[in-house]
Amino acid sequence: MFEFSIDKNSYSNVHFIGIGGISMSGLAKILLDNGYKVSGSDTKDSEIIKKLKALGAEIHTSHSAENINNSDLVIYTDAISEDNEELRKAFKLNIPVVDRATFLGALMKNFKSTIAVSGTHGKTTTTSMLSTILNRSDLDPTILLGGDLDEIGGNIKLGSKDLLLTEACEYKGNILKYFPKTSIILNIDEDHLDFFDGIDHIKETFVQYARNLSKDSLLIINLDDPNSQAVIDATSASVLSFGISPHADFRAQNIRFTKEGFPSYTLNYKDKEFFNIELSVMGSHNIYNSMASVIAAKNEGLNKELIEKNIKIYSGVHRRLEFKGFYNGVKIIDDYAHHPTEIKTSLHSIRLSKPGKIYCIFQPHTYTRTKLLFKNFSEAFGDADKIIITDIYAAREKDNGMVHSRDLSKALTEKGLDASYIKNFEDIADYLHDNAEENDVIVTMGAGSIYSLSEILLNKEKEKAAV
């Protein structure tokens, strides 16, 4: 089993293949902060890479076997294929090689306590909520986040070795490499079908994860999720459940929404303690995310008043129903949703704020997900008044012709929705200029490059103001 002691410096020159990724860059920053020499490679430059270079990392914007010549440990991300020349060279030279999840699992053991946030949806939001609560306490946590949060100035906070807060993704069974002191499971849904065989395979992975937890650890789990009971039955850890169900240990009651779509509710702990929770982010899904955050914060010893105050301060993480600005009086929102459940939830959250028309511009993420969840995607856009589908963002895949964005546009049209396919972002911007009206909402949606469309629109607004 791979072990890593951050203080013993068993390795001094660590190389990251795919260092520009949000999680990989966070790990690299931790090592840089602890005096390690860090190098890395990626396929293109980015703001993340520029920040790492400023901290002293040596980074190449191409993959080459020569990049690892002075390395004594190589860490690679899931997107790296087995034929990567840096990876092959490392094996040839017998340099220790580990994947990102294995390294993170080993790194966790360097902290007195670890909180790992898992689940198919809501990991980044929940980790961000909890980050805001913990960051404004005396705990000084180290935080690894899958997005940029203004509260901590990015995707990582370098704190003490007493507490690590991190996301824990199930992709490729990575959660089986983690053994946190506190584990949060938000939900279990069908996704990452380029690896998992289906929902039963995903469910079994979470069951095994719970089975791996030690008796002195804590599992915080959403009891309203239909797959949660099997996970609870499998673990020997202590369990605290949350939900709207009367059987949950922590139960949300008296749920209300403001005109902006912000929820508030009373959180009841076994009819003994009540939290008055007011949120500054949209959507009923954030009731669940906030419940998990409150429970974890309470378990770390924070008092009721501090938790209530700090969770209200949380105003969102970038790319999660993020307000970007106005274009011709039209509100622009950017959202990371790329799974049918997330799309449906985000659009419903916007609808609760009672806007005019909702223009949803969706960029599907990976051909596999689009193909295998096609029926679900065709049923996810009911709250949108106009849907524009642009080209699929390939990410780690190659286009083999299995599915096209036109197919999804056609399926939505056949269901009676107003949908169309537009390839170029500039053409989409022109369409929105001609059609969206004041009080309407434009939401750019997807995990790829679709966020740049909002920037195109806002730049047009700036140009118009300058004339």
C-alpha positions in Angstrom: 0.0 0.0 0.0 1.3 3.4 -0.9 2.1 5.7 2.0 3.1 9.3 2.1 4.4 11.2 5.1 4.4 14.9 4.3 7.0 15.7 7.1 9.5 12.9 6.4 10.2 14.0 2.9 10.6 10.5 1.5 10.1 12.1 -1.9 11.6 15.4 -2.8 10.8 15.9 -6.5 7.1 15.2 -7.3 5.7 15.4 -10.8 2.0 15.8 -11.6 0.7 14.6 -15.0 -2.3 16.7 -15.6 -1.4 19.4 -13.0 -3.8 21.9 -14.4 -6.8 20.0 -13.0 -8.7 21.6 -10.1 -7.9 18.7 -7.7 -4.3 18.1 -8.9 -3.4 21.8 -8.6 -4.7 21.8 -5.0 -2.5 18.8 -4.1 0.5 20.5 -5.8 0.0 23.6 -3.7 0.0 21.6 -0.5 3.4 20.1 -1.5 4.8 23.4 -2.5 3.7 24.9 0.8 5.6 22.1 2.6 8.8 22.7 0.8 8.6 20.0 -2.0 10.0 20.6 -5.4 7.0 20.3 -7.8 6.9 19.8 -11.5 4.0 19.0 -13.8 2.6 18.9 -17.3 -0.7 19.6 -19.0 -1.9 20.2 -22.5 -2.5 24.0 -22.3 -1.8 27.0 -20.2 -4.4 28.3 -17.7 -4.8 30.6 -14.8 -4.3 27.7 -12.5 -1.0 26.9 -14.1 0.1 30.5 -13.9 -0.6 30.6 -10.2 1.4 27.3 -9.7 4.3 28.7 -11.6 4.3 31.8 -9.4 4.6 29.6 -6.4 7.7 27.9 -7.8 6.4 24.9 -9.8 8.1 23.9 -13.0 5.3 23.2 -15.5 5.4 22.1 -19.2 2.4 22.7 -21.5 2.9 19.5 -23.4 3.5 15.9 -22.4 7.0 14.6 -23.0 9.1 11.7 -21.5 11.8 14.2 -20.6 9.5 16.1 -18.2 10.0 13.5 -15.5 13.8 13.0 -15.6 14.4 14.4 -12.1 11.3 13.0 -10.4 11.2 10.5 -7.6 7.3 10.3 -7.4 4.8 10.7 -10.3 1.1 11.4 -9.7 -1.4 11.2 -12.5 -5.0 12.3 -13.0 -7.9 10.0 -14.2 -7.9 11.7 -17.6 -4.4 10.4 -18.4 -4.3 7.3 -20.6 -2.0 4.3 -20.1 0.0 5.2 -23.2 0.9 8.6 -22.0 4.7 8.9 -22.6 5.5 10.4 -19.2 3.6 7.6 -17.5 5.4 5.0 -19.6 8.8 6.6 -18.9 8.1 6.6 -15.2 7.3 2.9 -15.2 10.4 2.2 -17.3 12.6 4.0 -14.8 10.9 2.3 -11.8 9.8 5.7 -10.4 6.9 5.3 -7.9 3.7 6.1 -9.7 0.2 6.6 -8.1 -3.1 8.0 -9.3 -4.5 11.2 -7.8 -7.0 9.4 -5.6 -4.4 7.1 -4.1 -2.2 10.0 -3.3 -5.1 12.0 -1.7 -6.0 8.9 0.4 -2.4 8.7 1.6 -2.3 12.5 2.3 -5.4 12.3 4.4 -3.5 10.2 7.0 -1.3 13.2 7.7 -4.2 15.1 9.3 -5.7 14.4 12.7 -9.2 14.4 11.1 -10.6 14.4 7.6 -14.1 15.3 6.4 -14.8 13.9 2.9 -17.9 15.0 0.9 -19.2 12.5 -1.6 -22.3 11.9 -3.7 -23.2 12.1 -7.3 -24.4 15.7 -7.0 -23.7 18.7 -4.8 -20.1 17.9 -3.6 -18.6 21.2 -4.5 -21.5 23.2 -3.2 -21.6 21.3 0.1 -17.9 21.5 0.6 -18.1 25.2 -0.2 -20.9 25.8 2.4 -18.9 23.9 5.0 -15.7 25.7 4.1 -17.5 29.0 4.8 -18.7 27.8 8.2 -15.3 26.3 9.2 -13.2 29.1 7.7 -14.9 31.6 10.0 -14.2 29.6 13.1 -11.1 28.9 15.1 -10.5 25.5 13.5 -8.1 26.7 10.7 -9.0 23.8 8.3 -7.0 22.8 5.2 -9.5 22.7 2.3 -9.4 21.0 -1.1 -12.3 22.2 -3.3 -13.5 21.3 -6.8 -14.3 24.9 -7.7 -13.3 28.4 -6.9 -14.7 29.9 -3.8 -14.1 33.6 -3.0 -14.3 32.9 0.7 -10.9 31.0 0.5 -9.5 32.8 -2.5 -9.7 29.9 -4.9 -9.9 26.1 -4.8 -7.6 25.5 -1.8 -7.0 26.9 1.7 -3.7 25.9 3.3 -4.5 25.6 7.0 -3.3 23.4 9.9 -2.8 19.6 9.9 -5.6 19.2 12.5 -8.5 19.1 9.9 -8.7 18.4 6.2 -11.9 19.1 4.3 -12.1 17.6 0.8 -14.4 16.4 -1.9 -14.5 12.7 -2.6 -15.5 11.6 -6.0 -16.9 8.2 -6.8 -15.6 8.1 -10.4 -13.5 4.9 -11.0 -14.3 3.8 -7.5 -11.9 6.5 -6.1 -13.8 6.8 -2.8 -12.7 3.2 -2.0 -9.2 4.7 -1.5 -10.3 7.1 1.2 -10.7 6.5 4.9 -12.0 9.8 6.4 -12.9 10.4 10.0 -16.2 12.0 8.8 -17.9 10.9 5.6 -20.8 12.8 3.9 -22.9 11.0 1.3 -25.3 13.4 -0.3 -27.0 11.1 -2.9 -26.4 8.1 -5.1 -27.4 8.5 -8.7 -26.6 7.1 -12.2 -23.5 8.8 -13.7 -20.0 8.1 -15.0 -21.3 5.3 -17.1 -18.0 5.2 -19.0 -16.8 3.4 -15.9 -19.8 2.1 -13.9 -22.1 -0.6 -15.3 -25.2 1.1 -14.0 -26.9 2.2 -10.8 -26.3 -1.1 -9.0 -22.6 -0.9 -9.6 -22.6 2.7 -8.3 -24.7 1.7 -5.3 -22.3 -1.2 -4.5 -19.3 1.2 -4.6 -20.9 3.4 -2.0 -21.8 0.3 0.1 -18.2 -0.8 0.0 -17.0 2.7 0.9 -19.3 2.6 4.0 -18.1 -0.9 4.8 -14.5 0.4 4.8 -15.2 3.1 7.4 -13.9 2.4 10.9 -16.0 2.1 14.0 -14.8 5.4 15.4 -15.7 7.3 12.3 -19.0 9.1 11.4 -21.2 8.7 8.3 -23.6 11.6 7.5 -26.1 10.5 4.9 -29.2 11.7 3.1 -32.0 9.4 4.3 -34.4 10.6 1.6 -32.2 9.0 -1.1 -33.6 5.6 -2.0 -30.2 4.0 -2.0 -29.1 5.2 1.4 -30.5 2.4 3.6 -28.2 -0.2 2.0 -25.2 2.0 2.7 -26.3 2.5 6.4 -26.8 -1.3 6.8 -23.3 -1.9 5.5 -21.3 0.3 7.8 -20.0 -0.1 11.4 -19.4 3.7 11.7 -21.7 5.9 13.7 -24.5 7.3 11.5 -26.3 10.6 11.4 -29.0 10.8 8.8 -30.7 13.9 7.4 -33.7 14.6 5.2 -37.3 15.7 5.1 -38.3 12.2 6.2 -39.7 12.0 9.8 -37.3 9.1 10.3 -34.2 11.2 9.7 -32.0 12.2 12.7 -31.9 15.8 11.4 -35.1 16.8 9.7 -35.9 19.9 7.7 -39.3 21.5 8.5 -41.2 24.7 7.9 -39.5 25.1 4.5 -40.0 28.5 2.8 -38.6 30.4 -0.2 -38.0 34.1 -0.7 -38.9 35.8 -3.9 -35.3 35.2 -5.1 -35.8 31.5 -4.6 -33.6 31.3 -1.4 -34.8 28.6 1.0 -35.1 28.9 4.8 -36.2 26.1 7.2 -36.0 24.8 10.7 -33.6 21.9 11.2 -34.8 19.7 14.0 -32.4 17.3 15.7 -34.4 14.4 17.2 -37.0 17.0 18.5 -34.4 18.3 20.9 -32.5 21.0 19.1 -33.6 23.4 16.4 -31.4 25.3 14.0 -33.0 28.3 12.1 -31.4 28.0 8.7 -31.6 30.9 6.2 -29.7 30.5 2.9 -28.4 33.0 0.4 -28.4 30.6 -2.6 -31.2 29.3 -4.8 -32.8 25.9 -4.9 -34.5 23.2 -2.8 -31.4 21.0 -3.4 -29.4 23.4 -1.2 -31.6 22.4 1.7 -30.0 19.0 1.6 -26.5 20.4 1.0 -26.9 22.8 3.9 -28.2 20.1 6.2 -25.1 18.0 5.6 -22.9 21.1 6.2 -24.6 21.9 9.5 -24.3 18.4 10.8 -20.6 18.2 10.0 -19.9 21.6 11.5 -21.9 20.7 14.7 -19.8 17.5 14.9 -16.6 19.6 14.8 -17.9 21.3 18.0 -19.1 24.6 16.5 -22.0 26.2 18.3 -25.5 26.8 16.9 -25.2 30.6 16.6 -22.0 30.5 14.6 -23.3 27.8 12.2 -26.5 29.7 11.6 -24.6 33.0 11.0 -21.9 31.6 8.7 -24.1 29.4 6.5 -26.2 32.5 5.7 -23.1 34.3 4.6 -22.4 31.6 2.0 -23.4 33.1 -1.4 -22.3 30.4 -3.8 -19.3 29.0 -5.5 -18.3 29.9 -9.0 -20.2 28.1 -11.8 -23.0 26.9 -9.5 -26.0 29.0 -10.4 -23.6 31.9 -10.4 -25.0 35.3 -11.3 -22.7 36.8 -13.9 -24.4 40.1 -14.7 -27.0 41.7 -17.0 -27.2 41.9 -20.8 -29.8 44.3 -22.2 -31.7 43.9 -18.9 -31.5 40.1 -19.1 -30.1 38.3 -16.1 -27.2 35.9 -17.0 -26.5 32.9 -14.8 -23.8 30.3 -15.3 -24.2 26.7 -14.0 -22.0 23.6 -14.0 -25.0 21.2 -14.3 -24.2 18.5 -16.8 -26.3 15.6 -15.5 -30.1 15.3 -16.0 -30.9 15.5 -12.3 -28.7 18.6 -11.9 -30.2 20.3 -15.0 -33.8 19.7 -13.8 -32.9 20.9 -10.3 -31.1 24.0 -11.4 -33.8 25.0 -13.9 -36.5 24.5 -11.3 -34.5 26.7 -8.8 -34.5 29.5 -11.4 -38.2 29.0 -12.1 -38.9 29.5 -8.3 -37.5 33.0 -8.6 -40.3 33.8 -11.0 -38.4 35.3 -13.9 -39.8 35.9 -17.4 -38.7 33.4 -20.0 -35.8 31.1 -19.2 -33.3 30.6 -22.1 -31.2 27.5 -21.3 -28.0 27.1 -23.4 -26.7 23.6 -22.7 -23.4 22.0 -23.7 -23.5 18.3 -23.2 -20.5 16.8 -21.4 -19.0 13.6 -23.0 -20.5 11.4 -25.6 -20.9 8.5 -23.2 -23.0 10.4 -20.7 -25.1 12.0 -23.5 -25.8 8.6 -25.1 -26.4 6.5 -22.0 -28.5 9.1 -20.2 -30.2 10.3 -23.4 -33.8 9.6 -22.3 -33.2 11.4 -18.9 -31.7 14.4 -20.7 -34.8 14.6 -23.0 -36.9 14.9 -19.8 -34.8 17.4 -17.9 -35.6 20.8 -19.5 -39.3 21.2 -18.7 -38.8 24.4 -16.8 -37.0 26.2 -19.7 -38.9 28.2 -22.3 -36.2 28.0 -24.9 -33.4 25.4 -25.1 -30.3 25.8 -27.3 -28.1 22.7 -27.5 -24.5 23.3 -28.7 -21.8 20.8 -29.5 -20.9 18.0 -27.0 -17.8 18.8 -25.0 -15.6 15.8 -25.5 -13.4 16.1 -22.4 -11.6 12.8 -22.1 -13.4 11.1 -25.0 -13.2 10.9 -28.8 -16.2 11.4 -31.1 -17.1 8.0 -32.5 -20.4 9.1 -33.9 -22.5 7.5 -31.2 -24.6 10.7 -30.6 -24.8 14.3 -31.7 -26.3 17.4 -30.1 -28.8 17.5 -32.9 -30.2 14.3 -31.6 -31.0 15.8 -28.3 -32.4 18.9 -29.8 -34.7 16.8 -32.0 -35.8 14.7 -29.0 -36.7 17.8 -27.0 -38.7 19.2 -30.0 -40.6 16.0 -30.3 -41.7 16.4 -26.6 -43.2 19.8 -27.5 -40.4 21.9 -26.2 -38.9 24.9 -28.0 -35.4 23.6 -28.7 -32.7 24.0 -31.4 -29.1 23.2 -32.2 -26.6 26.0 -32.7 -23.0 25.2 -33.1 -21.1 28.5 -32.6 -21.2 30.5 -29.4 -21.2 33.8 -31.4 -24.3 32.7 -33.3 -25.9 31.8 -30.0 -25.1 35.3 -28.7 -26.6 36.9 -31.7 -29.8 34.8 -31.3 -30.1 35.8 -27.6 -29.5 39.5 -28.6 -32.5 39.3 -31.0 -34.9 37.3 -28.7 -34.2 37.7 -25.0 -36.1 40.5 -23.3 -35.9 42.4 -20.1 -36.7 40.3 -17.0 -35.8 37.1 -18.9 -33.0 34.8 -17.7 -30.2 33.3 -19.7 -28.5 30.3 -18.1 -25.4 28.8 -19.7 -25.2 25.2 -18.5 -22.5 22.5 -18.7 -19.2 21.3 -17.3 -17.1 22.3 -20.4 -16.4 25.7 -22.0 -20.0 27.0 -22.1 -19.2 29.5 -19.4 -17.4 31.6 -22.0 -20.7 32.4 -23.7 -21.7 34.5 -20.7 -18.4 36.3 -21.1 -19.1 37.0 -24.8 -22.5 38.5 -23.9 -21.1 40.6 -21.0 -18.3 41.9 -23.2 -20.9 43.0 -25.8 -22.7 44.9 -22.9 -19.4 46.6 -22.0 -18.8 47.6 -25.6 -22.3 49.0 -25.9 -21.8 51.1 -22.7 -18.5 52.4 -24.0 -20.1 53.8 -27.2 
